[in-house]
């Protein structure tokens, strides 16, 4: 999820994407954790960037909780400008929240998320 400079607001498109993610996680009983990492670009002070990255990560986490994801599944981290986006074209690429899903290995994907002909195991 990318953010405007100095901002932590979610767009309507961000909210649609996060609703789909929440739907997927609720359907996949093998999901064990969600890691949410907030980031900022290198403009601004270190303290301000850390505060902003925290706000972004919390905004995403709160949205997921409001959409049925147990708070106990979430690990929320914030890094300020410490980890710029890999292969960033400009500062905007680093103003982001990344989300990583963790699941038990070897279990099957929920059927509603498979395309015809795909194998059901990971």
C-alpha positions as CSV (number, residue, x, y, z in Angstrom):
1,X,0.0,0.0,0.0
2,X,1.5,3.3,-1.1
3,X,0.9,6.7,0.7
4,X,1.1,10.3,-0.2
5,X,3.9,12.4,1.2
6,X,3.3,13.0,4.9
7,X,0.0,11.1,4.8
8,X,-1.4,7.9,6.3
9,X,-4.9,7.9,4.8
10,X,-6.1,4.9,2.9
11,X,-7.7,5.4,-0.5
12,X,-10.9,3.7,-1.6
13,X,-8.7,1.4,-3.8
14,X,-6.5,0.6,-0.7
15,X,-9.6,-0.3,1.3
16,X,-10.9,-2.6,-1.5
17,X,-7.6,-4.4,-1.6
18,X,-7.5,-4.7,2.2
19,X,-11.1,-6.1,2.2
20,X,-10.1,-8.7,-0.3
21,X,-7.0,-9.6,1.8
22,X,-9.2,-9.9,4.9
23,X,-11.7,-12.1,3.0
24,X,-8.8,-14.4,1.9
25,X,-7.3,-14.6,5.4
26,X,-10.7,-15.4,7.0
27,X,-11.2,-18.2,4.4
28,X,-7.8,-19.7,4.7
29,X,-7.6,-21.7,8.0
30,X,-3.9,-22.3,7.5
31,X,-3.1,-18.6,8.0
32,X,-1.1,-18.2,11.2
33,X,0.2,-14.6,11.1
34,X,0.1,-11.3,9.3
35,X,3.2,-9.0,9.5
36,X,2.5,-5.3,8.8
37,X,5.5,-3.1,8.2
38,X,5.2,0.7,8.0
39,X,7.8,2.7,6.1
40,X,8.5,6.3,5.2
41,X,10.7,8.1,2.7
42,X,13.9,9.9,3.6
43,X,12.4,13.4,3.7
44,X,11.7,14.8,7.1
45,X,13.2,14.1,10.5
46,X,14.1,10.6,11.8
47,X,11.5,11.0,14.6
48,X,8.9,12.3,12.2
49,X,9.4,9.4,9.8
50,X,9.2,6.9,12.5
51,X,5.9,8.4,13.8
52,X,4.6,8.5,10.2
53,X,5.5,4.8,9.5
54,X,3.8,3.8,12.8
55,X,0.7,5.7,11.8
56,X,0.6,4.0,8.4
57,X,1.1,0.5,9.9
58,X,-1.6,1.1,12.5
59,X,-4.0,2.4,9.9
60,X,-3.7,-0.8,7.9
61,X,-3.9,-3.0,11.0
62,X,-7.0,-1.2,12.4
63,X,-8.7,-1.6,9.0
64,X,-8.0,-5.3,9.0
65,X,-9.3,-5.8,12.5
66,X,-12.5,-3.9,11.6
67,X,-12.9,-6.4,8.7
68,X,-12.7,-9.5,10.9
69,X,-9.0,-10.2,11.3
70,X,-8.2,-11.1,14.9
71,X,-5.7,-8.7,16.4
72,X,-3.8,-11.6,17.8
73,X,-2.7,-12.6,14.2
74,X,-1.1,-9.2,13.6
75,X,2.5,-8.2,14.2
76,X,2.8,-4.5,13.6
77,X,6.3,-3.0,13.0
78,X,7.4,0.5,11.9
79,X,10.8,1.4,10.5
80,X,10.8,5.1,9.5
81,X,13.1,5.6,6.5
82,X,15.5,2.8,7.5
83,X,14.5,0.4,4.7
84,X,13.9,2.2,1.4
85,X,11.9,0.2,-1.2
86,X,14.1,-2.1,-3.2
87,X,14.7,-0.7,-6.7
88,X,12.8,2.4,-5.8
89,X,12.3,4.8,-8.7
90,X,11.7,7.7,-6.4
91,X,10.9,8.7,-2.8
92,X,7.2,7.8,-3.3
93,X,8.0,4.1,-3.6
94,X,9.3,4.1,0.0
95,X,6.1,5.6,1.5
96,X,4.4,2.3,2.0
97,X,3.1,-0.5,4.2
98,X,4.1,-4.0,3.3
99,X,2.0,-7.0,4.3
100,X,3.4,-10.5,4.6
101,X,1.2,-13.5,5.3
102,X,2.4,-16.6,7.1
103,X,0.7,-20.0,6.9
104,X,1.3,-23.6,7.8
105,X,3.2,-25.3,5.0
106,X,1.6,-28.2,3.0
107,X,-2.0,-27.3,3.5
108,X,-4.5,-26.7,0.7
109,X,-5.6,-23.3,-0.6
110,X,-9.3,-22.4,0.0
111,X,-11.2,-23.5,-3.1
112,X,-12.8,-20.1,-3.9
113,X,-9.3,-18.7,-4.5
114,X,-8.1,-21.3,-7.0
115,X,-8.3,-20.8,-10.7
116,X,-9.6,-23.7,-12.8
117,X,-6.9,-26.4,-13.2
118,X,-4.6,-25.1,-10.4
119,X,-3.3,-27.7,-7.9
120,X,-4.8,-27.3,-4.5
121,X,-1.6,-27.6,-2.5
122,X,1.0,-25.0,-1.8
